[in-house]
């Protein structure tokens, strides 16, 4: 059995995201985002475990094609894609499958930024520039008291 051909490329999501969030709106959305990302992280781990098992069997030449294993892997892929669709509907971007890192599109002082959250965190506490990594995030306190973020406005 070959590796399942599915791509964690998330560029398709960026084209569909039209909503922007304030920090407060992002934190309210976490009620649902947290549930979806929890499911996604679990399924991603399951998929990786199944793929590791399949790779080990192939390496030991002990592989016997198993429709059940392939079905379980495809089930995990389908659940991951469903979770990605749900996150897209909410208007957020998953940036790391393993850690469950999510970006909430936002604007500050007329420029696009991302509010950052990672599975396990209580609230959105960081932001980053579009070309920065999650590791380069900054505290939302740096955005100032007056959150200059236009909520729910479509981008041009």
C-alpha positions as CSV (number, residue, x, y, z in Angstrom):
1,X,0.0,0.0,0.0
2,X,1.3,3.4,-0.9
3,X,1.0,6.5,1.3
4,X,-2.4,8.0,0.9
5,X,-2.3,10.9,-1.4
6,X,-3.7,13.8,0.5
7,X,-2.2,17.2,0.9
8,X,-2.1,19.3,4.0
9,X,-1.7,22.3,1.7
10,X,-4.0,25.0,3.1
11,X,-3.6,27.6,0.4
12,X,-7.1,26.9,-0.9
13,X,-8.5,28.1,2.4
14,X,-6.9,31.5,2.2
15,X,-8.8,32.3,-0.9
16,X,-12.2,31.7,0.7
17,X,-11.6,33.5,4.0
18,X,-13.5,36.8,3.9
19,X,-14.2,37.6,7.5
20,X,-12.0,39.5,9.9
21,X,-12.1,39.1,13.7
22,X,-11.5,41.3,16.7
23,X,-9.7,39.7,19.7
24,X,-13.1,39.5,21.5
25,X,-14.8,37.8,18.5
26,X,-12.0,35.4,18.1
27,X,-12.2,34.4,21.8
28,X,-15.9,33.9,21.5
29,X,-15.4,31.7,18.4
30,X,-13.0,29.5,20.4
31,X,-16.0,27.7,21.8
32,X,-16.5,26.0,18.5
33,X,-13.0,26.3,17.1
34,X,-11.6,24.4,20.2
35,X,-13.9,21.5,19.6
36,X,-13.2,21.3,15.9
37,X,-9.4,21.6,16.3
38,X,-9.5,19.0,19.1
39,X,-11.1,16.5,16.7
40,X,-8.7,17.5,13.9
41,X,-5.6,17.0,16.0
42,X,-6.8,13.6,17.2
43,X,-7.6,12.4,13.7
44,X,-4.2,13.7,12.4
45,X,-2.4,11.8,15.1
46,X,-4.5,8.7,14.2
47,X,-3.6,9.1,10.5
48,X,0.1,9.4,11.3
49,X,0.0,6.3,13.5
50,X,-1.7,4.3,10.8
51,X,0.7,5.5,8.2
52,X,3.7,4.7,10.5
53,X,2.3,1.1,10.9
54,X,1.8,0.7,7.2
55,X,5.4,2.0,6.6
56,X,6.8,-0.4,9.2
57,X,5.0,-3.4,7.6
58,X,6.3,-2.5,4.2
59,X,9.8,-2.0,5.5
60,X,9.8,-5.5,7.1
61,X,8.3,-6.9,3.9
62,X,5.5,-8.2,6.1
63,X,2.9,-6.3,4.2
64,X,-0.3,-7.9,3.3
65,X,-2.6,-5.5,1.6
66,X,-5.4,-4.7,4.1
67,X,-8.6,-3.1,2.9
68,X,-9.4,-2.4,6.5
69,X,-6.2,-0.4,7.1
70,X,-6.7,1.6,4.0
71,X,-10.4,2.2,5.0
72,X,-9.3,3.4,8.5
73,X,-6.7,5.8,6.9
74,X,-9.3,7.1,4.4
75,X,-11.7,7.6,7.3
76,X,-9.2,9.7,9.1
77,X,-8.4,11.8,6.0
78,X,-12.2,12.4,5.5
79,X,-12.6,13.5,9.1
80,X,-9.7,15.9,8.8
81,X,-11.1,17.4,5.6
82,X,-14.5,17.8,7.3
83,X,-12.8,19.6,10.2
84,X,-11.0,21.9,7.7
85,X,-14.3,22.7,6.0
86,X,-15.8,23.6,9.4
87,X,-12.9,25.8,10.2
88,X,-13.3,27.4,6.8
89,X,-17.0,28.1,7.5
90,X,-16.1,29.8,10.8
91,X,-13.5,31.9,8.9
92,X,-10.3,30.7,10.4
93,X,-7.1,29.1,9.0
94,X,-5.4,26.0,10.4
95,X,-1.7,26.5,10.2
96,X,-0.3,23.4,12.0
97,X,-2.1,20.0,12.0
98,X,0.0,18.5,14.8
99,X,-0.1,21.5,17.2
100,X,-3.6,22.7,16.3
101,X,-2.4,26.2,15.5
102,X,-5.1,28.5,14.1
103,X,-5.0,32.0,12.6
104,X,-8.0,34.4,12.8
105,X,-7.8,37.0,10.0
106,X,-7.9,40.5,11.3
107,X,-6.9,44.1,10.5
108,X,-4.9,46.6,12.5
109,X,-4.2,50.1,11.4
110,X,-5.3,49.3,7.9
111,X,-3.1,46.3,7.4
112,X,-3.8,42.6,7.4
113,X,-2.7,40.6,10.5
114,X,-3.5,37.2,12.0
115,X,-4.6,36.7,15.5
116,X,-3.0,33.4,16.7
117,X,-4.3,30.6,18.9
118,X,-3.0,27.1,19.6
119,X,-4.9,24.1,20.9
120,X,-4.7,24.0,24.6
121,X,-4.5,27.8,25.1
122,X,-7.3,29.4,27.0
123,X,-7.7,32.4,24.7
124,X,-6.3,34.3,21.8
125,X,-3.3,36.1,23.2
126,X,-1.0,36.7,20.2
127,X,-0.9,38.1,16.7
128,X,1.5,38.0,13.8
129,X,2.2,39.6,10.4
130,X,1.1,37.5,7.4
131,X,4.7,36.7,6.5
132,X,5.7,35.8,10.0
133,X,5.6,32.4,11.6
134,X,3.7,31.4,14.8
135,X,7.1,31.5,16.6
136,X,7.3,35.2,15.7
137,X,4.0,36.0,17.2
138,X,3.5,39.1,19.5
139,X,1.2,39.8,22.4
140,X,-2.2,41.2,21.5
141,X,-1.5,43.7,24.2
142,X,0.8,45.4,21.7
143,X,-2.3,46.1,19.5
144,X,-3.4,48.7,22.1
145,X,-6.6,49.3,23.9
146,X,-8.6,50.4,20.9
147,X,-8.6,47.3,18.8
148,X,-8.4,48.9,15.3
149,X,-10.0,45.8,13.8
150,X,-13.0,46.1,11.5
151,X,-15.2,43.2,12.4
152,X,-16.9,41.2,9.8
153,X,-16.1,43.5,6.9
154,X,-15.4,41.8,3.6
155,X,-12.0,42.3,2.2
156,X,-11.7,44.1,-1.2
